[in-house]
Protein backbone atom coordinates (compact mmCIF):
# COMPACT_ATOMS: atom_id res chain seq x y z
CA UNK A 1 0.00 0.00 0.00
CA UNK A 2 1.45 3.34 -1.05
CA UNK A 3 1.37 6.53 0.96
CA UNK A 4 -1.34 8.08 -1.22
CA UNK A 5 -3.54 5.04 -0.68
CA UNK A 6 -3.05 5.37 3.08
CA UNK A 7 -4.02 9.05 2.93
CA UNK A 8 -7.09 8.40 0.77
CA UNK A 9 -8.24 5.60 3.07
CA UNK A 10 -7.97 7.92 6.06
CA UNK A 11 -9.95 10.60 4.28
CA UNK A 12 -12.68 8.13 3.30
CA UNK A 13 -12.97 6.91 6.90
CA UNK A 14 -13.10 10.52 8.09
CA UNK A 15 -15.84 11.39 5.58
CA UNK A 16 -17.90 8.40 6.75
CA UNK A 17 -17.49 9.42 10.39
CA UNK A 18 -18.45 13.03 9.66
CA UNK A 19 -21.47 11.99 7.59
CA UNK A 20 -22.73 9.79 10.45
CA UNK A 21 -22.05 12.54 12.98
CA UNK A 22 -24.05 15.05 10.94
CA UNK A 23 -27.00 12.66 10.62
CA UNK A 24 -27.05 12.02 14.37
CA UNK A 25 -26.31 15.54 15.63
CA UNK A 26 -28.94 17.92 16.88
CA UNK A 27 -26.54 20.85 16.47
CA UNK A 28 -23.49 21.34 14.26
CA UNK A 29 -21.23 21.70 17.30
CA UNK A 30 -21.82 18.01 18.06
CA UNK A 31 -20.57 17.11 14.57
CA UNK A 32 -17.54 19.40 15.05
CA UNK A 33 -16.69 17.56 18.28
CA UNK A 34 -16.82 14.15 16.58
CA UNK A 35 -14.69 15.43 13.69
CA UNK A 36 -12.18 16.92 16.11
CA UNK A 37 -11.82 13.56 17.90
CA UNK A 38 -11.06 11.86 14.58
CA UNK A 39 -8.87 14.48 12.90
CA UNK A 40 -5.85 12.18 13.16
CA UNK A 41 -7.29 10.44 10.08
CA UNK A 42 -6.63 13.64 8.13
CA UNK A 43 -3.52 14.85 9.95
CA UNK A 44 -2.24 16.40 6.70
CA UNK A 45 -5.17 18.85 6.60
CA UNK A 46 -4.76 22.45 7.69
CA UNK A 47 -6.56 23.98 10.71
CA UNK A 48 -9.72 25.09 8.91
CA UNK A 49 -10.19 22.09 6.66
CA UNK A 50 -11.80 19.85 9.30
CA UNK A 51 -14.37 22.54 10.11
CA UNK A 52 -14.95 23.21 6.42
CA UNK A 53 -15.58 19.51 5.82
CA UNK A 54 -18.18 19.40 8.60
CA UNK A 55 -19.81 22.56 7.24
CA UNK A 56 -20.10 21.03 3.77
CA UNK A 57 -21.60 17.78 5.05
CA UNK A 58 -23.97 19.71 7.35
CA UNK A 59 -25.17 22.04 4.58
CA UNK A 60 -25.59 19.18 2.12
CA UNK A 61 -27.57 17.08 4.60
CA UNK A 62 -29.88 19.88 5.76
CA UNK A 63 -30.42 21.40 2.29
CA UNK A 64 -32.69 18.42 1.59
CA UNK A 65 -35.04 19.66 4.33
CA UNK A 66 -34.82 23.40 3.70
CA UNK A 67 -37.93 23.46 1.52
CA UNK A 68 -39.98 21.19 3.78
C-alpha positions, 0 to 999 in steps of 0.5 A: 500500500502506497502513501497516497492510498493510506491518505485516501483511506484515512480521508474516506474513513473521516468522511464516513465518520463526519457523515454519520455525525451530521446525521445524528447531531442535533446541532453542528457543534456536536458534529464538530466535536466528533470530527475533532476527535477523529482528525488524526485520520486527516492529519495532513489537513490544515486547521480550517479544513476539518471545520470546512468539511463538517460545514459542507456535510452539514449544509448538504444534509440539511439542504434536503429539508430546507424546503420542507 
